[in-house]
Amino acid sequence: MNNELFGFEINVWFDALARVGIIVGFMTVTVMALIYIERKILARFQMRLGPTRTGPRGTLQSVADALKLVGKEDLRPRMADPWTFELAPYVVFVPIFLGFVILPFLLDWHVRILELGLLYFVAVSSVNIVGWVMAGWGSDNRYAMIGGLRAAAQGISYELPLVLALLAAAMLAGSLNLNTIVVAQAHIPYIVWQPLAFFIFFVAALAEMNRPPFDIPVGESEVVGGPFVEYSGIRWSMFFLAEYAALFILALIGASVFLGGWAWPLGEELGRWWQLVLVSAKAGGLIFLVFWVRASVPRLRIDQLMSYSWKVLLPLTFVQIVVNGAVLVYDWPDVVLLATGVVGLGFLFWVTDRAVRRPRPRPALVAQSEAAR
């Protein structure tokens, strides 16, 4: 009996490792494809051609870049802390990679379905903030240190709205199991009842990935290159591999939690490959929105970025949580959720527009007013 149980456990672990190996290869190819697609989309927005020389229509440009980075010399500053500097890329990359474990790609296609899947994702994904701080502190570079501190402040600030937005959807499903959340949206996706939570999730995800307009930690005009300014070769590429892997994971999380994943509109009745097409289309739409925002919205100032999270997004997510709780406890109609979300979105857009259009005081006028005082 013990031998049979032991053999069963070995088969389970072997199956899990095989799935992880498949995901590693799939993730690497996906990241190279996302880099190429982003460069092409940004080129179209900016009336350029993008990569055209390497391979048919430039399709092998990402492969050429990867080979260049692998063969490039791996340098380390003389005064850098060796352990911190060497381990930082892994501390950034590994937690992002662990997020693949709970993704429900299809009805029965996943690594592991955990009852606390959302909690697991939030817990492991927040660890990479430590890697950003390690990269900045261990590089013996002031610009890198400033970038690492900015990354930590931004990650902590926008982690809260991101978690609360996901929790708002989990409250409606009554579970933290991603597969259960997807099945609960077989008829109506949660973006209908939670438009405000979806928008906050999208904005917070941009900040968590350091994507424009929230690329303050890596702003070339301010901190040269951010926490990884001293990195080169394969270690430098690991930071970008983590960024694009996080983009893919968060797009799948958003598609599963708010857009119905494979279950809406006809997921269970469709074949496996059609479910894969459905999930890919939803995640691809979110990824395109991320690229669109990068091409359209300028970078925020650090004070604007922090204020937007603590003064605008976080209070609105608390309001959404309270409304969801009231609807569930007192059995109010679901229309209340939709009305609250629409009103909250309107207020959010109004506050954002007012902050953007508010004129900044000119230095000369400020000096004159100070002299008059």
C-alpha positions as CSV (number, residue, x, y, z in Angstrom):
1,M,0.0,0.0,0.0
2,N,2.8,2.4,0.9
3,N,4.7,1.6,-2.3
4,E,1.6,2.2,-4.4
5,L,1.0,5.5,-2.6
6,F,4.7,6.5,-3.1
7,G,4.5,5.6,-6.7
8,F,1.4,7.6,-7.1
9,E,3.1,10.7,-5.6
10,I,6.0,10.3,-7.9
11,N,3.7,10.2,-10.9
12,V,1.9,13.3,-9.7
13,W,5.1,15.2,-9.2
14,F,6.5,14.1,-12.5
15,D,3.3,15.2,-14.2
16,A,3.5,18.6,-12.5
17,L,7.2,19.0,-13.5
18,A,6.4,18.1,-17.1
19,R,3.7,20.8,-17.2
20,V,6.1,23.3,-15.7
21,G,8.7,22.5,-18.3
22,I,6.2,23.0,-21.0
23,I,5.2,26.3,-19.5
24,V,8.9,27.4,-19.3
25,G,9.4,26.8,-23.0
26,F,6.0,28.3,-23.9
27,M,6.8,31.4,-21.7
28,T,10.1,32.0,-23.4
29,V,8.6,31.8,-26.9
30,T,5.7,34.0,-25.8
31,V,7.9,36.7,-24.4
32,M,9.9,36.9,-27.6
33,A,6.7,37.1,-29.6
34,L,5.3,39.8,-27.3
35,I,8.5,41.9,-27.7
36,Y,8.1,41.7,-31.5
37,I,4.4,42.4,-31.5
38,E,4.9,45.4,-29.2
39,R,7.6,46.9,-31.4
40,K,5.4,46.5,-34.4
41,I,2.3,48.0,-32.8
42,L,4.2,50.9,-31.4
43,A,5.7,51.5,-34.9
44,R,2.2,51.6,-36.4
45,F,1.1,54.1,-33.8
46,Q,4.2,56.3,-34.5
47,M,4.0,55.9,-38.3
48,R,7.1,53.7,-38.5
49,L,7.8,50.2,-39.8
50,G,9.4,48.5,-36.8
51,P,11.7,45.5,-37.2
52,T,12.0,44.5,-40.9
53,R,15.6,43.3,-41.5
54,T,16.0,40.1,-39.4
55,G,13.9,37.3,-40.8
56,P,10.6,37.6,-42.8
57,R,9.2,41.0,-41.8
58,G,11.6,41.1,-38.9
59,T,10.0,38.1,-37.1
60,L,13.5,36.8,-36.0
61,Q,14.5,40.1,-34.4
62,S,13.7,38.9,-30.9
63,V,15.7,35.7,-31.5
64,A,18.7,37.7,-32.7
65,D,18.4,40.0,-29.6
66,A,18.3,36.9,-27.3
67,L,21.4,35.4,-28.9
68,K,23.2,38.7,-28.6
69,L,22.3,39.0,-24.9
70,V,23.3,35.4,-24.2
71,G,26.7,35.9,-25.8
72,K,27.3,39.4,-24.3
73,E,29.9,39.8,-21.5
74,D,28.4,39.7,-18.0
75,L,29.9,42.6,-16.1
76,R,29.7,43.5,-12.4
77,P,30.8,46.8,-10.8
78,R,33.9,46.4,-8.6
79,M,32.3,47.8,-5.5
80,A,28.9,46.0,-5.9
81,D,27.8,43.5,-3.3
82,P,28.4,40.1,-5.1
83,W,25.6,38.1,-3.5
84,T,22.9,40.7,-3.7
85,F,23.9,41.7,-7.3
86,E,23.9,38.1,-8.5
87,L,20.7,37.0,-6.9
88,A,18.5,40.0,-7.6
89,P,17.5,38.9,-11.2
90,Y,16.4,35.5,-9.8
91,V,14.4,37.1,-7.0
92,V,12.6,39.3,-9.6
93,F,12.0,36.5,-12.1
94,V,11.2,33.4,-10.0
95,P,8.1,34.8,-8.2
96,I,6.7,36.0,-11.5
97,F,7.2,32.5,-13.0
98,L,5.4,30.9,-10.0
99,G,2.3,32.7,-11.1
100,F,1.8,30.3,-14.0
101,V,1.0,27.5,-11.5
102,I,-2.6,28.6,-10.9
103,L,-3.6,29.9,-14.3
104,P,-6.7,28.1,-15.7
105,F,-5.8,28.1,-19.4
106,L,-8.7,25.8,-20.2
107,L,-11.4,23.7,-18.5
108,D,-8.9,21.0,-17.5
109,W,-5.6,22.4,-18.6
110,H,-3.5,23.8,-15.8
111,V,-0.6,23.0,-13.5
112,R,-2.5,23.1,-10.2
113,I,-5.9,24.3,-9.2
114,L,-5.6,25.7,-5.7
115,E,-8.6,26.6,-3.5
116,L,-6.7,29.8,-2.5
117,G,-5.4,30.4,-6.0
118,L,-5.8,34.2,-5.9
119,L,-4.2,34.5,-2.5
120,Y,-1.3,32.4,-3.8
121,F,-0.9,34.6,-6.8
122,V,-0.9,37.8,-4.7
123,A,1.5,36.4,-2.2
124,V,4.2,35.2,-4.6
125,S,3.9,38.1,-7.1
126,S,4.6,40.7,-4.4
127,V,8.0,39.1,-3.5
128,N,9.7,40.4,-6.7
129,I,9.7,43.9,-5.1
130,V,12.5,42.6,-2.9
131,G,14.5,41.8,-6.1
132,W,14.1,45.3,-7.4
133,V,15.5,46.7,-4.1
134,M,18.3,44.2,-4.1
135,A,19.3,45.1,-7.6
136,G,19.3,48.8,-6.8
137,W,21.2,48.5,-3.5
138,G,23.7,45.9,-4.6
139,S,24.8,47.8,-7.7
140,D,26.7,50.5,-5.9
141,N,25.0,53.1,-8.1
142,R,23.0,56.0,-6.8
143,Y,20.7,56.1,-9.8
144,A,20.1,52.3,-9.4
145,M,19.3,52.8,-5.7
146,I,16.8,55.6,-6.4
147,G,15.2,53.4,-9.0
148,G,15.0,50.5,-6.6
149,L,13.3,52.6,-3.9
150,R,10.9,54.0,-6.5
151,A,10.0,50.5,-7.6
152,A,9.4,49.5,-4.0
153,A,7.2,52.5,-3.2
154,Q,5.2,52.0,-6.4
155,G,4.9,48.3,-6.0
156,I,3.6,48.6,-2.4
157,S,1.2,51.4,-3.3
158,Y,-0.5,49.8,-6.3
159,E,-0.4,46.3,-4.8
160,L,-3.3,47.3,-2.5
161,P,-5.8,48.4,-5.2
162,L,-4.8,45.4,-7.3
163,V,-5.6,43.0,-4.5
164,L,-8.8,44.7,-3.5
165,A,-10.0,44.8,-7.1
166,L,-9.4,41.0,-7.4
167,L,-11.1,40.5,-4.0
168,A,-14.2,42.4,-5.3
169,A,-14.7,39.8,-8.1
170,A,-13.9,36.9,-5.7
171,M,-16.6,38.1,-3.4
172,L,-19.2,37.6,-6.1
173,A,-18.0,34.1,-6.9
174,G,-17.7,33.2,-3.2
175,S,-14.3,31.6,-3.8
176,L,-10.6,32.4,-4.3
177,N,-10.3,29.4,-6.7
178,L,-9.7,30.8,-10.2
179,N,-11.4,27.9,-11.8
180,T,-14.5,28.5,-9.7
181,I,-14.5,32.2,-10.5
182,V,-14.3,31.4,-14.3
183,V,-17.2,28.9,-14.1
184,A,-19.3,31.5,-12.1
185,Q,-19.1,33.7,-15.2
186,A,-20.6,31.2,-17.6
187,H,-23.6,33.6,-18.4
188,I,-22.4,37.1,-17.5
189,P,-18.8,38.2,-17.1
190,Y,-17.9,40.1,-14.0
191,I,-16.8,43.2,-16.0
192,V,-20.5,43.9,-16.4
193,W,-21.1,44.1,-12.6
194,Q,-17.6,45.3,-11.7
195,P,-16.5,47.9,-14.3
196,L,-14.8,50.0,-11.7
197,A,-12.9,47.1,-10.2
198,F,-11.8,46.0,-13.7
199,F,-10.5,49.5,-14.5
200,I,-8.6,49.7,-11.2
201,F,-7.1,46.3,-11.8
202,F,-5.9,47.3,-15.2
203,V,-4.3,50.6,-13.9
204,A,-2.7,48.8,-10.9
205,A,-1.4,46.1,-13.2
206,L,0.3,48.7,-15.4
207,A,2.0,50.1,-12.3
208,E,3.0,46.7,-11.0
209,M,4.7,45.9,-14.3
210,N,6.4,49.4,-14.4
211,R,4.7,49.9,-17.8
212,P,4.1,53.5,-19.1
213,P,2.8,55.8,-17.8
214,F,4.0,54.2,-14.5
215,D,7.6,53.6,-15.6
216,I,9.0,56.0,-13.0
217,P,11.5,53.4,-11.6
218,V,13.2,52.9,-15.0
219,G,12.8,56.5,-16.4
220,E,15.9,57.1,-18.5
221,S,15.5,60.9,-18.3
222,E,15.6,60.7,-14.5
223,V,17.4,57.7,-13.2
224,V,19.3,56.6,-16.3
225,G,18.0,53.1,-16.4
226,G,16.6,52.2,-13.1
227,P,17.6,49.4,-10.7
228,F,19.3,47.3,-13.4
229,V,21.4,50.1,-15.0
230,E,24.6,48.2,-14.0
231,Y,23.4,44.8,-15.4
232,S,24.4,43.5,-18.8
233,G,24.0,40.3,-20.8
234,I,21.8,37.5,-19.7
235,R,21.1,39.1,-16.2
236,W,19.8,42.2,-17.8
237,S,17.5,40.2,-20.0
238,M,16.1,38.4,-17.0
239,F,14.5,41.7,-15.8
240,F,12.7,42.1,-19.1
241,L,11.8,38.5,-19.3
242,A,10.1,38.9,-15.9
243,E,8.3,42.1,-17.1
244,Y,6.8,40.4,-20.2
245,A,6.0,37.2,-18.3
246,A,4.1,39.4,-15.8
247,L,2.3,41.0,-18.7
248,F,1.2,37.7,-20.0
249,I,0.2,36.4,-16.5
250,L,-1.8,39.5,-15.5
251,A,-3.6,39.5,-18.9
252,L,-4.7,35.9,-18.3
253,I,-5.7,36.8,-14.7
254,G,-7.7,39.7,-15.9
255,A,-9.3,37.6,-18.7
256,S,-10.2,34.9,-16.1
257,V,-11.5,37.1,-13.3
258,F,-13.3,39.8,-15.2
259,L,-13.9,38.5,-18.8
260,G,-15.1,35.0,-18.1
261,G,-12.0,33.1,-19.3
262,W,-12.9,30.0,-21.2
263,A,-16.4,29.8,-19.7
264,W,-18.0,32.8,-21.4
265,P,-20.0,32.9,-23.6
266,L,-19.9,29.2,-24.7
267,G,-16.7,27.9,-23.1
268,E,-18.0,24.5,-21.8
269,E,-19.9,23.7,-24.9
270,L,-16.9,24.5,-27.2
271,G,-14.0,22.2,-27.9
272,R,-10.7,22.5,-26.2
273,W,-9.0,24.4,-29.0
274,W,-11.9,26.8,-29.3
275,Q,-11.6,27.5,-25.6
276,L,-7.9,28.2,-26.1
277,V,-8.8,30.6,-28.9
278,L,-11.3,32.3,-26.7
279,V,-8.9,32.8,-23.8
280,S,-6.1,34.0,-26.1
281,A,-8.4,36.5,-27.7
282,K,-9.4,38.0,-24.3
283,A,-5.8,38.1,-23.0
284,G,-4.6,39.4,-26.3
285,G,-7.1,42.3,-26.1
286,L,-5.8,43.3,-22.7
287,I,-2.2,43.1,-23.9
288,F,-3.1,45.3,-26.9
289,L,-4.6,47.8,-24.4
290,V,-1.3,47.9,-22.5
291,F,0.6,48.6,-25.7
292,W,-1.9,51.3,-26.7
293,V,-1.5,53.0,-23.4
294,R,2.2,53.1,-23.8
295,A,1.9,54.7,-27.1
296,S,-0.7,57.3,-26.0
297,V,-0.1,58.4,-22.4
298,P,3.0,60.3,-21.2
299,R,4.9,59.4,-18.1
300,L,3.6,60.6,-14.7
301,R,5.5,62.5,-12.1
302,I,6.4,60.6,-9.0
303,D,4.0,62.8,-6.8
304,Q,1.2,62.3,-9.3
305,L,1.8,58.5,-9.3
306,M,1.7,58.1,-5.5
307,S,-1.3,60.4,-5.1
308,Y,-3.3,58.6,-7.7
309,S,-3.0,55.4,-5.8
310,W,-3.5,56.5,-2.2
311,K,-6.0,59.3,-2.8
312,V,-8.1,58.0,-5.7
313,L,-7.8,54.3,-6.5
314,L,-7.6,52.9,-2.9
315,P,-10.7,54.8,-1.5
316,L,-12.7,53.7,-4.6
317,T,-11.7,50.1,-4.2
318,F,-12.9,50.2,-0.5
319,V,-16.2,51.6,-1.6
320,Q,-16.5,48.8,-4.2
321,I,-15.8,46.2,-1.5
322,V,-18.4,47.7,0.9
323,V,-21.1,47.8,-1.9
324,N,-20.3,44.2,-2.9
325,G,-20.7,43.2,0.8
326,A,-24.0,45.0,1.1
327,V,-25.4,43.5,-2.1
328,L,-24.4,40.0,-0.9
329,V,-25.6,40.3,2.7
330,Y,-28.9,42.1,2.0
331,D,-29.7,40.4,-1.3
332,W,-29.9,43.6,-3.3
333,P,-30.4,43.3,-7.1
334,D,-27.2,43.0,-9.2
335,V,-28.2,46.3,-10.9
336,V,-26.9,48.1,-7.8
337,L,-23.4,46.7,-8.6
338,L,-23.6,48.0,-12.2
339,A,-24.9,51.4,-11.1
340,T,-22.2,51.8,-8.5
341,G,-19.5,50.8,-11.0
342,V,-20.7,53.3,-13.6
343,V,-20.9,56.1,-11.0
344,G,-17.5,55.2,-9.6
345,L,-15.9,55.2,-13.1
346,G,-17.5,58.5,-13.9
347,F,-16.1,60.0,-10.7
348,L,-12.7,58.4,-11.4
349,F,-12.5,59.9,-14.9
350,W,-13.6,63.3,-13.6
351,V,-10.9,63.4,-10.9
352,T,-8.3,62.2,-13.4
353,D,-9.3,64.8,-16.0
354,R,-9.3,67.6,-13.4
355,A,-5.9,66.6,-12.2
356,V,-4.4,66.5,-15.7
357,R,-6.0,69.8,-16.7
358,R,-5.1,71.7,-13.6
359,P,-2.5,74.3,-14.5
360,R,0.9,74.1,-12.7
361,P,2.2,77.3,-11.2
362,R,5.0,78.9,-13.2
363,P,8.4,79.3,-11.4
364,A,8.5,83.0,-12.1
365,L,5.0,83.6,-10.7
366,V,5.9,81.6,-7.6
367,A,9.1,83.6,-7.1
368,Q,7.2,86.9,-7.4
369,S,4.6,85.7,-4.9
370,E,7.3,84.7,-2.5
371,A,9.0,88.1,-2.9
372,A,5.7,89.9,-2.3
373,R,5.3,88.0,1.0
